[in-house]
Amino acid sequence: MNIAINHENEVIRKIRDALESDVMLDFEIQGTLGVYDLVLKITAKSDDDLRHVLLEKIKPIDNIQSAITMMVI
């Protein structure tokens, strides 16, 4: 993900808040240096669950400028 300048910690906190209560998935989040500002790894029970998380919980978060989604099977 690319995050608006000086909003990295805020976005990490909002993602944690959005995902911690969801017992149907596991996640890891890490700030990075370089081309991307943040890496988020989500393990969900199904593709539909993952889609729901991305569209309903992650996409609405302010200050995420861009994201690349890579699904691993």
CHARMM-style PDB file with segment names, atoms N, HN, CA, C and O in Angstrom:
ATOM      1  N   MET     1       0.828  -1.170   0.000  1.00  0.00      PROA
ATOM      2  CA  MET     1       0.000   0.000   0.000  1.00  0.00      PROA
ATOM      3  C   MET     1       0.876   1.238   0.000  1.00  0.00      PROA
ATOM      4  O   MET     1       1.980   1.240   0.545  1.00  0.00      PROA
ATOM      5  N   ASN     2       0.369   2.275  -0.614  1.00  0.00      PROA
ATOM      6  HN  ASN     2      -0.528   2.273  -1.056  1.00  0.00      PROA
ATOM      7  CA  ASN     2       0.972   3.600  -0.518  1.00  0.00      PROA
ATOM      8  C   ASN     2       0.043   4.451   0.335  1.00  0.00      PROA
ATOM      9  O   ASN     2      -1.165   4.514   0.105  1.00  0.00      PROA
ATOM     10  N   ILE     3       0.641   5.100   1.323  1.00  0.00      PROA
ATOM     11  HN  ILE     3       1.622   5.048   1.509  1.00  0.00      PROA
ATOM     12  CA  ILE     3      -0.106   5.859   2.309  1.00  0.00      PROA
ATOM     13  C   ILE     3       0.278   7.336   2.190  1.00  0.00      PROA
ATOM     14  O   ILE     3       1.428   7.659   1.890  1.00  0.00      PROA
ATOM     15  N   ALA     4      -0.683   8.228   2.427  1.00  0.00      PROA
ATOM     16  HN  ALA     4      -1.616   7.965   2.671  1.00  0.00      PROA
ATOM     17  CA  ALA     4      -0.397   9.663   2.423  1.00  0.00      PROA
ATOM     18  C   ALA     4       0.713   9.958   3.438  1.00  0.00      PROA
ATOM     19  O   ALA     4       0.783   9.340   4.500  1.00  0.00      PROA
ATOM     20  N   ILE     5       1.564  10.901   3.090  1.00  0.00      PROA
ATOM     21  HN  ILE     5       1.508  11.402   2.226  1.00  0.00      PROA
ATOM     22  CA  ILE     5       2.713  11.243   3.930  1.00  0.00      PROA
ATOM     23  C   ILE     5       2.250  11.605   5.341  1.00  0.00      PROA
ATOM     24  O   ILE     5       1.285  12.344   5.536  1.00  0.00      PROA
ATOM     25  N   ASN     6       2.970  11.062   6.307  1.00  0.00      PROA
ATOM     26  HN  ASN     6       3.754  10.463   6.149  1.00  0.00      PROA
ATOM     27  CA  ASN     6       2.735  11.296   7.737  1.00  0.00      PROA
ATOM     28  C   ASN     6       1.426  10.701   8.263  1.00  0.00      PROA
ATOM     29  O   ASN     6       0.956  11.103   9.327  1.00  0.00      PROA
ATOM     30  N   HSD     7       0.836   9.759   7.544  1.00  0.00      PROA
ATOM     31  HN  HSD     7       1.218   9.432   6.680  1.00  0.00      PROA
ATOM     32  CA  HSD     7      -0.390   9.109   7.995  1.00  0.00      PROA
ATOM     33  C   HSD     7      -0.212   7.597   8.180  1.00  0.00      PROA
ATOM     34  O   HSD     7      -1.189   6.878   8.389  1.00  0.00      PROA
ATOM     35  N   GLU     8       1.015   7.123   8.106  1.00  0.00      PROA
ATOM     36  HN  GLU     8       1.809   7.706   7.936  1.00  0.00      PROA
ATOM     37  CA  GLU     8       1.271   5.689   8.191  1.00  0.00      PROA
ATOM     38  C   GLU     8       0.769   5.085   9.504  1.00  0.00      PROA
ATOM     39  O   GLU     8       0.057   4.080   9.493  1.00  0.00      PROA
ATOM     40  N   ASN     9       1.134   5.688  10.619  1.00  0.00      PROA
ATOM     41  HN  ASN     9       1.712   6.504  10.627  1.00  0.00      PROA
ATOM     42  CA  ASN     9       0.721   5.139  11.925  1.00  0.00      PROA
ATOM     43  C   ASN     9      -0.791   5.164  12.094  1.00  0.00      PROA
ATOM     44  O   ASN     9      -1.373   4.231  12.647  1.00  0.00      PROA
ATOM     45  N   GLU    10      -1.420   6.220  11.624  1.00  0.00      PROA
ATOM     46  HN  GLU    10      -0.947   6.978  11.175  1.00  0.00      PROA
ATOM     47  CA  GLU    10      -2.881   6.331  11.689  1.00  0.00      PROA
ATOM     48  C   GLU    10      -3.553   5.216  10.886  1.00  0.00      PROA
ATOM     49  O   GLU    10      -4.511   4.600  11.354  1.00  0.00      PROA
ATOM     50  N   VAL    11      -3.049   4.959   9.681  1.00  0.00      PROA
ATOM     51  HN  VAL    11      -2.271   5.459   9.301  1.00  0.00      PROA
ATOM     52  CA  VAL    11      -3.635   3.919   8.833  1.00  0.00      PROA
ATOM     53  C   VAL    11      -3.412   2.542   9.450  1.00  0.00      PROA
ATOM     54  O   VAL    11      -4.320   1.711   9.448  1.00  0.00      PROA
ATOM     55  N   ILE    12      -2.225   2.294   9.974  1.00  0.00      PROA
ATOM     56  HN  ILE    12      -1.487   2.970   9.976  1.00  0.00      PROA
ATOM     57  CA  ILE    12      -1.954   1.014  10.633  1.00  0.00      PROA
ATOM     58  C   ILE    12      -2.929   0.809  11.792  1.00  0.00      PROA
ATOM     59  O   ILE    12      -3.478  -0.281  11.951  1.00  0.00      PROA
ATOM     60  N   ARG    13      -3.145   1.835  12.593  1.00  0.00      PROA
ATOM     61  HN  ARG    13      -2.699   2.720  12.464  1.00  0.00      PROA
ATOM     62  CA  ARG    13      -4.073   1.737  13.727  1.00  0.00      PROA
ATOM     63  C   ARG    13      -5.497   1.461  13.248  1.00  0.00      PROA
ATOM     64  O   ARG    13      -6.195   0.632  13.831  1.00  0.00      PROA
ATOM     65  N   LYS    14      -5.927   2.139  12.206  1.00  0.00      PROA
ATOM     66  HN  LYS    14      -5.359   2.813  11.732  1.00  0.00      PROA
ATOM     67  CA  LYS    14      -7.282   1.939  11.687  1.00  0.00      PROA
ATOM     68  C   LYS    14      -7.461   0.535  11.117  1.00  0.00      PROA
ATOM     69  O   LYS    14      -8.519  -0.071  11.283  1.00  0.00      PROA
ATOM     70  N   ILE    15      -6.434   0.015  10.446  1.00  0.00      PROA
ATOM     71  HN  ILE    15      -5.574   0.507  10.311  1.00  0.00      PROA
ATOM     72  CA  ILE    15      -6.516  -1.346   9.911  1.00  0.00      PROA
ATOM     73  C   ILE    15      -6.587  -2.345  11.060  1.00  0.00      PROA
ATOM     74  O   ILE    15      -7.409  -3.261  11.036  1.00  0.00      PROA
ATOM     75  N   ARG    16      -5.738  -2.176  12.055  1.00  0.00      PROA
ATOM     76  HN  ARG    16      -5.071  -1.432  12.074  1.00  0.00      PROA
ATOM     77  CA  ARG    16      -5.782  -3.076  13.225  1.00  0.00      PROA
ATOM     78  C   ARG    16      -7.148  -3.038  13.899  1.00  0.00      PROA
ATOM     79  O   ARG    16      -7.704  -4.080  14.244  1.00  0.00      PROA
ATOM     80  N   ASP    17      -7.682  -1.846  14.085  1.00  0.00      PROA
ATOM     81  HN  ASP    17      -7.230  -0.999  13.806  1.00  0.00      PROA
ATOM     82  CA  ASP    17      -8.997  -1.699  14.716  1.00  0.00      PROA
ATOM     83  C   ASP    17     -10.076  -2.409  13.895  1.00  0.00      PROA
ATOM     84  O   ASP    17     -10.975  -3.037  14.455  1.00  0.00      PROA
ATOM     85  N   ALA    18      -9.982  -2.306  12.570  1.00  0.00      PROA
ATOM     86  HN  ALA    18      -9.252  -1.796  12.116  1.00  0.00      PROA
ATOM     87  CA  ALA    18     -10.995  -2.904  11.694  1.00  0.00      PROA
ATOM     88  C   ALA    18     -10.907  -4.428  11.648  1.00  0.00      PROA
ATOM     89  O   ALA    18     -11.920  -5.103  11.469  1.00  0.00      PROA
ATOM     90  N   LEU    19      -9.694  -4.974  11.809  1.00  0.00      PROA
ATOM     91  HN  LEU    19      -8.871  -4.425  11.955  1.00  0.00      PROA
ATOM     92  CA  LEU    19      -9.502  -6.409  11.597  1.00  0.00      PROA
ATOM     93  C   LEU    19      -9.374  -7.232  12.873  1.00  0.00      PROA
ATOM     94  O   LEU    19      -9.645  -8.432  12.846  1.00  0.00      PROA
ATOM     95  N   GLU    20      -8.976  -6.634  13.976  1.00  0.00      PROA
ATOM     96  HN  GLU    20      -8.756  -5.659  13.997  1.00  0.00      PROA
ATOM     97  CA  GLU    20      -8.723  -7.411  15.198  1.00  0.00      PROA
ATOM     98  C   GLU    20      -9.948  -8.152  15.718  1.00  0.00      PROA
ATOM     99  O   GLU    20      -9.812  -9.226  16.305  1.00  0.00      PROA
ATOM    100  N   SER    21     -11.115  -7.610  15.519  1.00  0.00      PROA
ATOM    101  HN  SER    21     -11.225  -6.738  15.042  1.00  0.00      PROA
ATOM    102  CA  SER    21     -12.319  -8.250  16.063  1.00  0.00      PROA
ATOM    103  C   SER    21     -12.858  -9.362  15.168  1.00  0.00      PROA
ATOM    104  O   SER    21     -13.785 -10.071  15.561  1.00  0.00      PROA
ATOM    105  N   ASP    22     -12.300  -9.526  13.985  1.00  0.00      PROA
ATOM    106  HN  ASP    22     -11.547  -8.950  13.666  1.00  0.00      PROA
ATOM    107  CA  ASP    22     -12.786 -10.533  13.037  1.00  0.00      PROA
ATOM    108  C   ASP    22     -12.073 -11.857  13.291  1.00  0.00      PROA
ATOM    109  O   ASP    22     -10.914 -12.020  12.911  1.00  0.00      PROA
ATOM    110  N   VAL    23     -12.760 -12.803  13.930  1.00  0.00      PROA
ATOM    111  HN  VAL    23     -13.702 -12.671  14.238  1.00  0.00      PROA
ATOM    112  CA  VAL    23     -12.146 -14.082  14.280  1.00  0.00      PROA
ATOM    113  C   VAL    23     -12.026 -15.021  13.084  1.00  0.00      PROA
ATOM    114  O   VAL    23     -11.415 -16.084  13.191  1.00  0.00      PROA
ATOM    115  N   MET    24     -12.602 -14.641  11.948  1.00  0.00      PROA
ATOM    116  HN  MET    24     -13.098 -13.778  11.861  1.00  0.00      PROA
ATOM    117  CA  MET    24     -12.573 -15.495  10.757  1.00  0.00      PROA
ATOM    118  C   MET    24     -11.338 -15.262   9.901  1.00  0.00      PROA
ATOM    119  O   MET    24     -11.216 -15.849   8.826  1.00  0.00      PROA
ATOM    120  N   LEU    25     -10.406 -14.403  10.366  1.00  0.00      PROA
ATOM    121  HN  LEU    25     -10.505 -13.926  11.239  1.00  0.00      PROA
ATOM    122  CA  LEU    25      -9.200 -14.165   9.573  1.00  0.00      PROA
ATOM    123  C   LEU    25      -8.021 -13.892  10.474  1.00  0.00      PROA
ATOM    124  O   LEU    25      -8.166 -13.542  11.645  1.00  0.00      PROA
ATOM    125  N   ASP    26      -6.852 -14.060   9.896  1.00  0.00      PROA
ATOM    126  HN  ASP    26      -6.734 -14.344   8.944  1.00  0.00      PROA
ATOM    127  CA  ASP    26      -5.592 -13.696  10.540  1.00  0.00      PROA
ATOM    128  C   ASP    26      -4.956 -12.616   9.682  1.00  0.00      PROA
ATOM    129  O   ASP    26      -5.170 -12.570   8.471  1.00  0.00      PROA
ATOM    130  N   PHE    27      -4.167 -11.743  10.315  1.00  0.00      PROA
ATOM    131  HN  PHE    27      -3.993 -11.781  11.299  1.00  0.00      PROA
ATOM    132  CA  PHE    27      -3.495 -10.727   9.525  1.00  0.00      PROA
ATOM    133  C   PHE    27      -2.170 -10.335  10.153  1.00  0.00      PROA
ATOM    134  O   PHE    27      -1.958 -10.474  11.358  1.00  0.00      PROA
ATOM    135  N   GLU    28      -1.288  -9.841   9.301  1.00  0.00      PROA
ATOM    136  HN  GLU    28      -1.460  -9.727   8.322  1.00  0.00      PROA
ATOM    137  CA  GLU    28      -0.013  -9.262   9.711  1.00  0.00      PROA
ATOM    138  C   GLU    28       0.096  -7.932   8.996  1.00  0.00      PROA
ATOM    139  O   GLU    28      -0.282  -7.818   7.830  1.00  0.00      PROA
ATOM    140  N   ILE    29       0.607  -6.928   9.683  1.00  0.00      PROA
ATOM    141  HN  ILE    29       0.914  -7.021  10.630  1.00  0.00      PROA
ATOM    142  CA  ILE    29       0.764  -5.610   9.079  1.00  0.00      PROA
ATOM    143  C   ILE    29       2.142  -5.079   9.437  1.00  0.00      PROA
ATOM    144  O   ILE    29       2.594  -5.210  10.574  1.00  0.00      PROA
ATOM    145  N   GLN    30       2.810  -4.473   8.450  1.00  0.00      PROA
ATOM    146  HN  GLN    30       2.443  -4.366   7.526  1.00  0.00      PROA
ATOM    147  CA  GLN    30       4.171  -4.000   8.669  1.00  0.00      PROA
ATOM    148  C   GLN    30       4.426  -2.758   7.839  1.00  0.00      PROA
ATOM    149  O   GLN    30       4.155  -2.746   6.638  1.00  0.00      PROA
ATOM    150  N   GLY    31       4.942  -1.714   8.466  1.00  0.00      PROA
ATOM    151  HN  GLY    31       5.161  -1.724   9.442  1.00  0.00      PROA
ATOM    152  CA  GLY    31       5.404  -0.545   7.731  1.00  0.00      PROA
ATOM    153  C   GLY    31       6.696  -0.890   7.017  1.00  0.00      PROA
ATOM    154  O   GLY    31       7.484  -1.694   7.516  1.00  0.00      PROA
ATOM    155  N   THR    32       6.922  -0.297   5.865  1.00  0.00      PROA
ATOM    156  HN  THR    32       6.282   0.356   5.460  1.00  0.00      PROA
ATOM    157  CA  THR    32       8.119  -0.593   5.081  1.00  0.00      PROA
ATOM    158  C   THR    32       8.759   0.698   4.585  1.00  0.00      PROA
ATOM    159  O   THR    32       8.159   1.770   4.659  1.00  0.00      PROA
ATOM    160  N   LEU    33       9.967   0.584   4.086  1.00  0.00      PROA
ATOM    161  HN  LEU    33      10.455  -0.287   4.025  1.00  0.00      PROA
ATOM    162  CA  LEU    33      10.668   1.681   3.427  1.00  0.00      PROA
ATOM    163  C   LEU    33      10.861   1.299   1.974  1.00  0.00      PROA
ATOM    164  O   LEU    33      11.117   0.135   1.665  1.00  0.00      PROA
ATOM    165  N   GLY    34      10.742   2.253   1.092  1.00  0.00      PROA
ATOM    166  HN  GLY    34      10.534   3.198   1.343  1.00  0.00      PROA
ATOM    167  CA  GLY    34      10.936   1.966  -0.328  1.00  0.00      PROA
ATOM    168  C   GLY    34       9.705   2.324  -1.134  1.00  0.00      PROA
ATOM    169  O   GLY    34       9.024   3.305  -0.835  1.00  0.00      PROA
ATOM    170  N   VAL    35       9.419   1.537  -2.149  1.00  0.00      PROA
ATOM    171  HN  VAL    35       9.973   0.741  -2.392  1.00  0.00      PROA
ATOM    172  CA  VAL    35       8.325   1.814  -3.072  1.00  0.00      PROA
ATOM    173  C   VAL    35       6.981   1.813  -2.354  1.00  0.00      PROA
ATOM    174  O   VAL    35       6.129   2.653  -2.646  1.00  0.00      PROA
ATOM    175  N   TYR    36       6.780   0.903  -1.438  1.00  0.00      PROA
ATOM    176  HN  TYR    36       7.472   0.220  -1.201  1.00  0.00      PROA
ATOM    177  CA  TYR    36       5.520   0.795  -0.702  1.00  0.00      PROA
ATOM    178  C   TYR    36       5.731   1.229   0.738  1.00  0.00      PROA
ATOM    179  O   TYR    36       6.837   1.137   1.272  1.00  0.00      PROA
ATOM    180  N   ASP    37       4.665   1.699   1.356  1.00  0.00      PROA
ATOM    181  HN  ASP    37       3.767   1.773   0.923  1.00  0.00      PROA
ATOM    182  CA  ASP    37       4.735   2.177   2.735  1.00  0.00      PROA
ATOM    183  C   ASP    37       4.270   1.146   3.750  1.00  0.00      PROA
ATOM    184  O   ASP    37       4.624   1.212   4.927  1.00  0.00      PROA
ATOM    185  N   LEU    38       3.471   0.194   3.281  1.00  0.00      PROA
ATOM    186  HN  LEU    38       3.183   0.141   2.324  1.00  0.00      PROA
ATOM    187  CA  LEU    38       2.817  -0.731   4.198  1.00  0.00      PROA
ATOM    188  C   LEU    38       2.544  -2.048   3.480  1.00  0.00      PROA
ATOM    189  O   LEU    38       2.134  -2.057   2.320  1.00  0.00      PROA
ATOM    190  N   VAL    39       2.772  -3.155   4.173  1.00  0.00      PROA
ATOM    191  HN  VAL    39       3.105  -3.148   5.116  1.00  0.00      PROA
ATOM    192  CA  VAL    39       2.414  -4.473   3.660  1.00  0.00      PROA
ATOM    193  C   VAL    39       1.405  -5.071   4.640  1.00  0.00      PROA
ATOM    194  O   VAL    39       1.633  -5.095   5.849  1.00  0.00      PROA
ATOM    195  N   LEU    40       0.300  -5.547   4.100  1.00  0.00      PROA
ATOM    196  HN  LEU    40       0.115  -5.528   3.117  1.00  0.00      PROA
ATOM    197  CA  LEU    40      -0.750  -6.176   4.898  1.00  0.00      PROA
ATOM    198  C   LEU    40      -0.997  -7.567   4.334  1.00  0.00      PROA
ATOM    199  O   LEU    40      -1.341  -7.719   3.161  1.00  0.00      PROA
ATOM    200  N   LYS    41      -0.821  -8.575   5.169  1.00  0.00      PROA
ATOM    201  HN  LYS    41      -0.542  -8.453   6.121  1.00  0.00      PROA
ATOM    202  CA  LYS    41      -1.083  -9.954   4.772  1.00  0.00      PROA
ATOM    203  C   LYS    41      -2.324 -10.416   5.518  1.00  0.00      PROA
ATOM    204  O   LYS    41      -2.374 -10.384   6.747  1.00  0.00      PROA
ATOM    205  N   ILE    42      -3.330 -10.848   4.754  1.00  0.00      PROA
ATOM    206  HN  ILE    42      -3.290 -10.874   3.755  1.00  0.00      PROA
ATOM    207  CA  ILE    42      -4.585 -11.313   5.338  1.00  0.00      PROA
ATOM    208  C   ILE    42      -4.797 -12.762   4.937  1.00  0.00      PROA
ATOM    209  O   ILE    42      -4.689 -13.107   3.761  1.00  0.00      PROA
ATOM    210  N   THR    43      -5.097 -13.612   5.912  1.00  0.00      PROA
ATOM    211  HN  THR    43      -5.185 -13.332   6.868  1.00  0.00      PROA
ATOM    212  CA  THR    43      -5.462 -14.993   5.653  1.00  0.00      PROA
ATOM    213  C   THR    43      -6.933 -15.139   6.014  1.00  0.00      PROA
ATOM    214  O   THR    43      -7.326 -14.963   7.167  1.00  0.00      PROA
ATOM    215  N   ALA    44      -7.742 -15.467   5.003  1.00  0.00      PROA
ATOM    216  HN  ALA    44      -7.423 -15.610   4.066  1.00  0.00      PROA
ATOM    217  CA  ALA    44      -9.188 -15.592   5.205  1.00  0.00      PROA
ATOM    218  C   ALA    44      -9.621 -17.011   4.870  1.00  0.00      PROA
ATOM    219  O   ALA    44      -8.898 -17.751   4.203  1.00  0.00      PROA
ATOM    220  N   LYS    45     -10.806 -17.384   5.337  1.00  0.00      PROA
ATOM    221  HN  LYS    45     -11.393 -16.783   5.878  1.00  0.00      PROA
ATOM    222  CA  LYS    45     -11.340 -18.731   5.100  1.00  0.00      PROA
ATOM    223  C   LYS    45     -11.728 -18.952   3.639  1.00  0.00      PROA
ATOM    224  O   LYS    45     -11.664 -20.076   3.141  1.00  0.00      PROA
ATOM    225  N   SER    46     -12.133 -17.876   2.951  1.00  0.00      PROA
ATOM    226  HN  SER    46     -12.185 -16.963   3.355  1.00  0.00      PROA
ATOM    227  CA  SER    46     -12.566 -18.026   1.562  1.00  0.00      PROA
ATOM    228  C   SER    46     -12.275 -16.750   0.779  1.00  0.00      PROA
ATOM    229  O   SER    46     -11.984 -15.701   1.353  1.00  0.00      PROA
ATOM    230  N   ASP    47     -12.361 -16.863  -0.540  1.00  0.00      PROA
ATOM    231  HN  ASP    47     -12.598 -17.715  -1.007  1.00  0.00      PROA
ATOM    232  CA  ASP    47     -12.202 -15.696  -1.395  1.00  0.00      PROA
ATOM    233  C   ASP    47     -13.271 -14.654  -1.093  1.00  0.00      PROA
ATOM    234  O   ASP    47     -12.990 -13.456  -1.100  1.00  0.00      PROA
ATOM    235  N   ASP    48     -14.487 -15.103  -0.831  1.00  0.00      PROA
ATOM    236  HN  ASP    48     -14.715 -16.076  -0.825  1.00  0.00      PROA
ATOM    237  CA  ASP    48     -15.579 -14.175  -0.522  1.00  0.00      PROA
ATOM    238  C   ASP    48     -15.310 -13.414   0.773  1.00  0.00      PROA
ATOM    239  O   ASP    48     -15.572 -12.214   0.856  1.00  0.00      PROA
ATOM    240  N   ASP    49     -14.789 -14.106   1.779  1.00  0.00      PROA
ATOM    241  HN  ASP    49     -14.576 -15.081   1.711  1.00  0.00      PROA
ATOM    242  CA  ASP    49     -14.448 -13.440   3.035  1.00  0.00      PROA
ATOM    243  C   ASP    49     -13.366 -12.386   2.808  1.00  0.00      PROA
ATOM    244  O   ASP    49     -13.435 -11.285   3.353  1.00  0.00      PROA
ATOM    245  N   LEU    50     -12.381 -12.729   2.010  1.00  0.00      PROA
ATOM    246  HN  LEU    50     -12.325 -13.623   1.567  1.00  0.00      PROA
ATOM    247  CA  LEU    50     -11.298 -11.797   1.716  1.00  0.00      PROA
ATOM    248  C   LEU    50     -11.831 -10.585   0.954  1.00  0.00      PROA
ATOM    249  O   LEU    50     -11.488  -9.446   1.272  1.00  0.00      PROA
ATOM    250  N   ARG    51     -12.657 -10.831  -0.033  1.00  0.00      PROA
ATOM    251  HN  ARG    51     -12.935 -11.756  -0.291  1.00  0.00      PROA
ATOM    252  CA  ARG    51     -13.261  -9.736  -0.802  1.00  0.00      PROA
ATOM    253  C   ARG    51     -14.046  -8.795   0.109  1.00  0.00      PROA
ATOM    254  O   ARG    51     -13.956  -7.573  -0.010  1.00  0.00      PROA
ATOM    255  N   HSD    52     -14.812  -9.385   1.014  1.00  0.00      PROA
ATOM    256  HN  HSD    52     -14.885 -10.378   1.110  1.00  0.00      PROA
ATOM    257  CA  HSD    52     -15.601  -8.584   1.964  1.00  0.00      PROA
ATOM    258  C   HSD    52     -14.686  -7.700   2.812  1.00  0.00      PROA
ATOM    259  O   HSD    52     -14.954  -6.510   2.983  1.00  0.00      PROA
ATOM    260  N   VAL    53     -13.622  -8.271   3.335  1.00  0.00      PROA
ATOM    261  HN  VAL    53     -13.404  -9.237   3.196  1.00  0.00      PROA
ATOM    262  CA  VAL    53     -12.690  -7.517   4.169  1.00  0.00      PROA
ATOM    263  C   VAL    53     -12.082  -6.367   3.371  1.00  0.00      PROA
ATOM    264  O   VAL    53     -12.022  -5.238   3.858  1.00  0.00      PROA
ATOM    265  N   LEU    54     -11.638  -6.644   2.164  1.00  0.00      PROA
ATOM    266  HN  LEU    54     -11.687  -7.561   1.769  1.00  0.00      PROA
ATOM    267  CA  LEU    54     -10.999  -5.603   1.359  1.00  0.00      PROA
ATOM    268  C   LEU    54     -11.967  -4.484   1.006  1.00  0.00      PROA
ATOM    269  O   LEU    54     -11.628  -3.306   1.124  1.00  0.00      PROA
ATOM    270  N   LEU    55     -13.159  -4.843   0.576  1.00  0.00      PROA
ATOM    271  HN  LEU    55     -13.435  -5.799   0.479  1.00  0.00      PROA
ATOM    272  CA  LEU    55     -14.114  -3.830   0.117  1.00  0.00      PROA
ATOM    273  C   LEU    55     -14.822  -3.099   1.248  1.00  0.00      PROA
ATOM    274  O   LEU    55     -15.086  -1.901   1.142  1.00  0.00      PROA
ATOM    275  N   GLU    56     -15.130  -3.806   2.326  1.00  0.00      PROA
ATOM    276  HN  GLU    56     -14.915  -4.779   2.412  1.00  0.00      PROA
ATOM    277  CA  GLU    56     -15.929  -3.210   3.392  1.00  0.00      PROA
ATOM    278  C   GLU    56     -15.104  -2.645   4.564  1.00  0.00      PROA
ATOM    279  O   GLU    56     -15.554  -1.731   5.254  1.00  0.00      PROA
ATOM    280  N   LYS    57     -13.908  -3.188   4.782  1.00  0.00      PROA
ATOM    281  HN  LYS    57     -13.543  -3.931   4.222  1.00  0.00      PROA
ATOM    282  CA  LYS    57     -13.137  -2.765   5.949  1.00  0.00      PROA
ATOM    283  C   LYS    57     -11.869  -1.985   5.605  1.00  0.00      PROA
ATOM    284  O   LYS    57     -11.505  -1.052   6.321  1.00  0.00      PROA
ATOM    285  N   ILE    58     -11.201  -2.355   4.523  1.00  0.00      PROA
ATOM    286  HN  ILE    58     -11.497  -3.113   3.942  1.00  0.00      PROA
ATOM    287  CA  ILE    58      -9.938  -1.704   4.184  1.00  0.00      PROA
ATOM    288  C   ILE    58     -10.137  -0.524   3.243  1.00  0.00      PROA
ATOM    289  O   ILE    58      -9.615   0.563   3.493  1.00  0.00      PROA
ATOM    290  N   LYS    59     -10.879  -0.724   2.175  1.00  0.00      PROA
ATOM    291  HN  LYS    59     -11.303  -1.606   1.971  1.00  0.00      PROA
ATOM    292  CA  LYS    59     -11.043   0.330   1.165  1.00  0.00      PROA
ATOM    293  C   LYS    59     -11.575   1.651   1.727  1.00  0.00      PROA
ATOM    294  O   LYS    59     -11.126   2.706   1.280  1.00  0.00      PROA
ATOM    295  N   PRO    60     -12.508   1.646   2.683  1.00  0.00      PROA
ATOM    296  CA  PRO    60     -13.026   2.919   3.204  1.00  0.00      PROA
ATOM    297  C   PRO    60     -12.038   3.725   4.061  1.00  0.00      PROA
ATOM    298  O   PRO    60     -12.319   4.878   4.388  1.00  0.00      PROA
ATOM    299  N   ILE    61     -10.905   3.153   4.426  1.00  0.00      PROA
ATOM    300  HN  ILE    61     -10.677   2.216   4.161  1.00  0.00      PROA
ATOM    301  CA  ILE    61      -9.963   3.844   5.308  1.00  0.00      PROA
ATOM    302  C   ILE    61      -9.314   5.010   4.563  1.00  0.00      PROA
ATOM    303  O   ILE    61      -8.754   4.836   3.480  1.00  0.00      PROA
ATOM    304  N   ASP    62      -9.398   6.192   5.154  1.00  0.00      PROA
ATOM    305  HN  ASP    62      -9.852   6.333   6.034  1.00  0.00      PROA
ATOM    306  CA  ASP    62      -8.805   7.384   4.567  1.00  0.00      PROA
ATOM    307  C   ASP    62      -7.284   7.295   4.549  1.00  0.00      PROA
ATOM    308  O   ASP    62      -6.677   6.608   5.370  1.00  0.00      PROA
ATOM    309  N   ASN    63      -6.688   7.998   3.606  1.00  0.00      PROA
ATOM    310  HN  ASN    63      -7.182   8.556   2.939  1.00  0.00      PROA
ATOM    311  CA  ASN    63      -5.246   8.167   3.458  1.00  0.00      PROA
ATOM    312  C   ASN    63      -4.528   6.956   2.878  1.00  0.00      PROA
ATOM    313  O   ASN    63      -3.297   6.939   2.844  1.00  0.00      PROA
ATOM    314  N   ILE    64      -5.259   5.943   2.420  1.00  0.00      PROA
ATOM    315  HN  ILE    64      -6.258   5.957   2.448  1.00  0.00      PROA
ATOM    316  CA  ILE    64      -4.641   4.888   1.608  1.00  0.00      PROA
ATOM    317  C   ILE    64      -4.730   5.382   0.176  1.00  0.00      PROA
ATOM    318  O   ILE    64      -5.819   5.475  -0.390  1.00  0.00      PROA
ATOM    319  N   GLN    65      -3.582   5.699  -0.410  1.00  0.00      PROA
ATOM    320  HN  GLN    65      -2.698   5.623   0.050  1.00  0.00      PROA
ATOM    321  CA  GLN    65      -3.567   6.287  -1.746  1.00  0.00      PROA
ATOM    322  C   GLN    65      -3.680   5.232  -2.836  1.00  0.00      PROA
ATOM    323  O   GLN    65      -4.336   5.449  -3.855  1.00  0.00      PROA
ATOM    324  N   SER    66      -3.036   4.089  -2.617  1.00  0.00      PROA
ATOM    325  HN  SER    66      -2.503   3.913  -1.789  1.00  0.00      PROA
ATOM    326  CA  SER    66      -3.128   3.002  -3.587  1.00  0.00      PROA
ATOM    327  C   SER    66      -2.779   1.685  -2.903  1.00  0.00      PROA
ATOM    328  O   SER    66      -2.095   1.646  -1.880  1.00  0.00      PROA
ATOM    329  N   ALA    67      -3.277   0.612  -3.509  1.00  0.00      PROA
ATOM    330  HN  ALA    67      -3.832   0.645  -4.340  1.00  0.00      PROA
ATOM    331  CA  ALA    67      -3.011  -0.719  -2.967  1.00  0.00      PROA
ATOM    332  C   ALA    67      -2.966  -1.714  -4.115  1.00  0.00      PROA
ATOM    333  O   ALA    67      -3.716  -1.601  -5.085  1.00  0.00      PROA
ATOM    334  N   ILE    68      -2.098  -2.667  -3.993  1.00  0.00      PROA
ATOM    335  HN  ILE    68      -1.489  -2.760  -3.205  1.00  0.00      PROA
ATOM    336  CA  ILE    68      -2.009  -3.764  -4.951  1.00  0.00      PROA
ATOM    337  C   ILE    68      -2.406  -5.028  -4.189  1.00  0.00      PROA
ATOM    338  O   ILE    68      -1.836  -5.334  -3.142  1.00  0.00      PROA
ATOM    339  N   THR    69      -3.367  -5.744  -4.711  1.00  0.00      PROA
ATOM    340  HN  THR    69      -3.830  -5.496  -5.561  1.00  0.00      PROA
ATOM    341  CA  THR    69      -3.824  -6.973  -4.070  1.00  0.00      PROA
ATOM    342  C   THR    69      -3.271  -8.166  -4.841  1.00  0.00      PROA
ATOM    343  O   THR    69      -3.411  -8.248  -6.061  1.00  0.00      PROA
ATOM    344  N   MET    70      -2.647  -9.078  -4.124  1.00  0.00      PROA
ATOM    345  HN  MET    70      -2.534  -9.011  -3.132  1.00  0.00      PROA
ATOM    346  CA  MET    70      -2.144 -10.308  -4.727  1.00  0.00      PROA
ATOM    347  C   MET    70      -2.746 -11.473  -3.948  1.00  0.00      PROA
ATOM    348  O   MET    70      -2.454 -11.653  -2.765  1.00  0.00      PROA
ATOM    349  N   MET    71      -3.572 -12.251  -4.604  1.00  0.00      PROA
ATOM    350  HN  MET    71      -3.809 -12.105  -5.564  1.00  0.00      PROA
ATOM    351  CA  MET    71      -4.183 -13.409  -3.944  1.00  0.00      PROA
ATOM    352  C   MET    71      -3.292 -14.628  -4.163  1.00  0.00      PROA
ATOM    353  O   MET    71      -2.896 -14.928  -5.290  1.00  0.00      PROA
ATOM    354  N   VAL    72      -2.989 -15.311  -3.094  1.00  0.00      PROA
ATOM    355  HN  VAL    72      -3.310 -15.067  -2.179  1.00  0.00      PROA
ATOM    356  CA  VAL    72      -2.149 -16.505  -3.143  1.00  0.00      PROA
ATOM    357  C   VAL    72      -3.026 -17.698  -2.821  1.00  0.00      PROA
ATOM    358  O   VAL    72      -3.780 -17.682  -1.847  1.00  0.00      PROA
ATOM    359  N   ILE    73      -2.924 -18.741  -3.650  1.00  0.00      PROA
ATOM    360  HN  ILE    73      -2.311 -18.754  -4.441  1.00  0.00      PROA
ATOM    361  CA  ILE    73      -3.747 -19.944  -3.407  1.00  0.00      PROA
ATOM    362  C   ILE    73      -2.870 -21.113  -3.054  1.00  0.00      PROA
ATOM    363  OT1 ILE    73      -3.372 -22.211  -2.814  1.00  0.00      PROA
TER     364      ILE     73
END
